[in-house]
Amino acid sequence: NIDQVTVTLNLLGFLPWQRFVKVVHFHKASVNLPLTEDPQRFLSIRDADVRIGFEPNCVKILDAYFLAEKIHFLVRGEVFNPHLLGTLPTADGKRKIHLQRLALLLEELGKVQYLKKPPKADIVFAADLANKQPLQALNIVLHAEEFQYQSLSVGKLLLEANYAQEGLAIRQLLVEDQTGTLTASGTADLTASRGRITLQSFLNPTPYLREFAPHWQKTRQLKNLRMEKPPQIGINTDFSWRDGQLRGSGNGSAVVRSFFYKDVFFPLLELKLEAKGDLLKVQHLTLQDAQGKLVAFGSANLATSQGHFTLSSSANPFAILKTLLPNYKAPHLKGLYIDSPPQINVEGDVSWKNKKFYYSGAGTASLLSFSYNQQFFPKLDLKFSAKDSIINVERLHLQDTKGDLAASGTVNLLTSKSKFTLQSSVNIFPLLRKFVSAPKLKPLSDLQSATPPKLNLDGNLSWKGKKLEYQVSGSVALESFYHKKQYFPRLEFKFATETGAKAVHNLSINLRTPSGSVKGDLDFAPDKIEINASSTANPKEFLDFFDPSLRAFFKTSEIVEPPYISVHLSGCDLASLMGHGEIKLGRMAVRGAWIDSGYTNFEINAQALTCQNFSVRRGKGQGTGTVIYDFRQKHVYLRDIDSTMIPVDVLQWIDPQIAKVIAVYRFHAPPRVRVQGVVSLVHPSYNSLSIHIDSPEGLDYNLIKKTLRFGATTANVHIDGAWVKVRIANAELFRGSVAIIANVSLDPKTPTFGVGVTLSRVDFARLTKLYFNYDNSKGFVSGHYQFHAYLGKETDMIGSGRCTIEGGTVLSVPFLGPISLIMNQILPGSGNSPAKTATADFQVRNRKILTENLEISGKGFVLQGRGDIAFLTGKMDMLMRINVRGLPGLLFFPMSRLFEYESKGTIMKPEWRVKSPF
């Protein structure tokens, strides 16, 4: 669309060498130039005012003013040899590419918003269609102010450039924004793919990189960068680009002050680079943080993938690693707190090929005053070197408040092998809790030590994939430590172990305790286990390591002289261990039962511990025999036990419940006891034990709160499950004999017992003197009595029996003493006359002795009685009838009821009185 055209003619245009039209002037013209096949994509030119001059062999654009994409253009130029325009090759493919690029450029220009006035572009060009490179831009000047592109806000843009012979020369590029300015100049030879650039920047490049290089990986990392001041950047370099690679030769520098990266503050970053071909030199690198600085320099050959560097740092390395390695993670460093950064010095050669990195060099590191996992360390020193994939740790020295750790070793990265040596007196327990899982450290959880352990280790490691193999030998010593509340002066062990702890060789243990020591030599292999150990320590010092049943046993013991124990075991595995040993016991007691000494040889296998031909002594008494402990069933087998010690003392060691039953029999001298059978530590229902007791000196036994003194006694005791069955066939008692059968239940749910007693011609006078303090009894008593009761409640017994008194008098029965006086009044002298027999059947219940047929027969009389006596209080309720035999009996028979007497008194004060017949 053209509003007006003005044409200036040449009056001499009819001549052959003249042009008829001299100047054509277009006023207010507009045109849409299609760029692609899409009709919506075109270049729109508006408000054009163009003057075109025609001269021989030349067309001049005298001036062309127009508005395109919000930019005011002024274009001037000359086109020589315009007649050759039709002869030029079309190059449609190349033309299509240029138009597509122009379309993309226009699309991006459409995103620009000019806040004040449109920019201006002044272009001067020249073209000679007779040349291969016909177009030249002699001068390009672009000037824009206060515009916004996407997220960028630019205050000023000035570009001065020219383009000729496929060469672009930027004489000046000036960019200003609110952060600073950037100036640049340079050239680019598009044919040779090379150029040169000089740049000085005082603005923040981060927004520009985010906008124009959003997919560059380093650009993504800039989101963590916050700068208080724009960096100073200088570049002066020649560059080239071929095969998609950009290379340069020149130098550059950058200075960044007061910036944050991931919330870490850095006061200064200085960098100077020099590049020449494939060689890149870092002339100087300085990075300061709040605590120190890092200084480095070096070079890298990009063609050979090799380099060299030197680095010295007093800055916080963790902050720098987070800066240089965005994905840097070090979970094991969590819990590390440093007062001052480490001093690091490293130099060496590096190479990288096929995504593998190689380093050869040396370095040192020193760290003062730091804490790790709440443990304080005053100092850490490290010196190392590396060559040909072998890292040599020449010295590692760690110091804490208690001691030192020194280590050295080598690591071969090619063979995946290493060896090391370590000596330590530092407190390793906090470090172990950091790197070892809690279940594996449970055995150490109750360990407390005032001094750290001393370690000496030597080892070889190898790894392939995730499989770790090792061979380690060394020693560990720990002094003055507690396990829970138990104190131990020293623990020392030496060892050698192989992969997976499946083999431990030459393991030597020496544990000193307050009372003695425990020593052991152990050898563990996949197909063989051998153990040699000895102990002179008090077993009670190891209560925390025993199972509950064994712990309960030793808690009831008193050990004055610690035992000596030695053992030798061997086998293919733990389940097949077999061996032998010996035990020497000193003075000790279990549940109050003391011994002076003991000795046994024993044999042990996976099923049982056998103590054969043991000997235990107390005073003049001795016990011998064989004891077998079944590990699986937790049964104790007693074989051929022969003892001359007090039975209750022997049984206190075996089973306190059984001992409690036997304790009521108090022997005058230690009897001979023989034992056979089994005792269960799990449940008494499995008990089966036979005990034979032979006591020539006799024993004491309490019955109804009185002590009966037995003479020579022989007894058999059988434990069957929860029952103790006592059989005393014959025992001397008060010039007579007694037999006892007793069954006692050990079951706490049914604590009952039953007893059967048979008396044969026991001195009745001594019996009544004991129980009633009565001095007038005579004769001998025989009979039997069976009863049962609850343990501890013997006075509530229930029973029955029959007794017979021979060779006595009426006075023999204590509560019948006053009856004698009455009989003397009826039949003079009968009260003191001998009684042929006295018999009675009786029952015991409700704490009373009851009878219905007490009968005493004498010369000329019969006493018949019935009633009850409370055996605890002595209170009685008795009725007695005196029957006279012969002629007096016939005379008195009509008045026989007048001879009935009753007593409501006590055994010691009967107070007999005539019972009224009415």
Salt bridges, closest charged atoms under 4 A:
ASP49 OD1 - HIS25 NE2 2.44
GLU55 OE2 - LYS60 NZ 3.26
ASP63 OD2 - ARG51 NH2 2.78
GLU78 OE2 - LYS60 NZ 3.66
GLU107 OE1 - ARG41 NH2 3.49
GLU108 OE2 - LYS111 NZ 3.25
ASP122 OD1 - ARG76 NH2 3.18
GLU145 OE2 - HIS143 NE2 3.55
GLU146 OE2 - LYS116 NZ 3.19
ASP238 OD1 - ARG196 NH1 2.68
ASP263 OD1 - ARG226 NH2 3.71
GLU270 OE1 - HIS284 NE2 3.82
ASP278 OD1 - ARG247 NH1 2.52
ASP349 OD1 - HIS308 ND1 2.62
ASP381 OD2 - LYS379 NZ 3.32
GLU394 OE1 - LYS383 NZ 3.74
ASP404 OD2 - HIS397 NE2 2.92
GLU469 OE2 - LYS467 NZ 3.57
GLU479 OE2 - ARG490 NH1 2.29
GLU492 OE1 - ARG490 NH2 3.24
GLU498 OE2 - HIS505 NE2 3.41
ASP523 OD1 - HIS505 ND1 2.85
GLU530 OE1 - LYS528 NZ 3.65
ASP544 OD2 - HIS483 ND1 3.80
ASP596 OD1 - ARG587 NH1 2.78
ASP642 OD2 - ARG672 NH2 2.69
ASP649 OD2 - ARG618 NH1 2.11
ASP700 OD1 - HIS668 NE2 2.61
ASP700 OD2 - ARG709 NH1 3.15
ASP720 OD2 - LYS725 NZ 3.95
ASP763 OD2 - ARG735 NH2 2.63
ASP775 OD1 - LYS769 NZ 2.97
ASP796 OD1 - ARG847 NE 2.76
GLU806 OE1 - ARG761 NH1 3.30
ASP841 OD1 - ARG802 NH1 2.77
ASP877 OD1 - LYS904 NZ 2.90
GLU900 OE2 - ARG881 NH2 2.08
